[in-house]
Amino acid sequence: MPRVKRGTQHVKRRKSLLEKTKGMMWGRKSKIRLARPAMLKAGVNAFRGRRNKKRLMRRLWQVRLNAAVRPLGLSYSRFMDGLKKANIGLDRKVLSELAKDHEAVFKNVVEKTK
């Protein structure tokens, strides 16, 4: 059976690894031994960051809604309760966009929830 060296696959794997760690500091961008754990850790952080971004955006929408509803004589929790009772199926993202950009439309929604 002939000998197979697989040098091209080895080089390709290392090259793709170093491409993923391009821009990192010190040896993590150029040394395989340091680049591999740095790449794995970066992937873990990116995964966690995508989850955290969703959490932060929901908090932002809640703060925006609370700030928009207070001058109209409601609290955030009363407003959300009124939405459910009035069967208005808008989510927090859309409601916060309405509150930020379209005040008249948002006032109509608030009036329906009272």
ChimeraX attribute file (.defattr): number of C-alpha atoms within 10 A of each C-alpha:
attribute: neighborCount
match mode: 1-to-1
recipient: residues
	/A:1	3
	/A:2	4
	/A:3	5
	/A:4	6
	/A:5	8
	/A:6	8
	/A:7	8
	/A:8	8
	/A:9	10
	/A:10	10
	/A:11	11
	/A:12	11
	/A:13	11
	/A:14	15
	/A:15	13
	/A:16	11
	/A:17	18
	/A:18	20
	/A:19	13
	/A:20	16
	/A:21	22
	/A:22	14
	/A:23	11
	/A:24	14
	/A:25	9
	/A:26	10
	/A:27	12
	/A:28	19
	/A:29	20
	/A:30	18
	/A:31	14
	/A:32	16
	/A:33	10
	/A:34	14
	/A:35	23
	/A:36	18
	/A:37	12
	/A:38	17
	/A:39	19
	/A:40	12
	/A:41	12
	/A:42	14
	/A:43	12
	/A:44	11
	/A:45	12
	/A:46	12
	/A:47	11
	/A:48	11
	/A:49	12
	/A:50	10
	/A:51	11
	/A:52	12
	/A:53	11
	/A:54	11
	/A:55	11
	/A:56	11
	/A:57	13
	/A:58	15
	/A:59	13
	/A:60	15
	/A:61	19
	/A:62	18
	/A:63	14
	/A:64	19
	/A:65	25
	/A:66	20
	/A:67	16
	/A:68	23
	/A:69	19
	/A:70	12
	/A:71	9
	/A:72	11
	/A:73	11
	/A:74	18
	/A:75	16
	/A:76	17
	/A:77	12
	/A:78	15
	/A:79	21
	/A:80	19
	/A:81	14
	/A:82	19
	/A:83	19
	/A:84	13
	/A:85	11
	/A:86	13
	/A:87	10
	/A:88	13
	/A:89	8
	/A:90	12
	/A:91	11
	/A:92	18
	/A:93	16
	/A:94	11
	/A:95	20
	/A:96	23
	/A:97	15
	/A:98	18
	/A:99	22
	/A:100	13
	/A:101	11
	/A:102	12
	/A:103	13
	/A:104	11
	/A:105	13
	/A:106	20
	/A:107	16
	/A:108	10
	/A:109	20
	/A:110	19
	/A:111	12
	/A:112	12
	/A:113	19
	/A:114	14
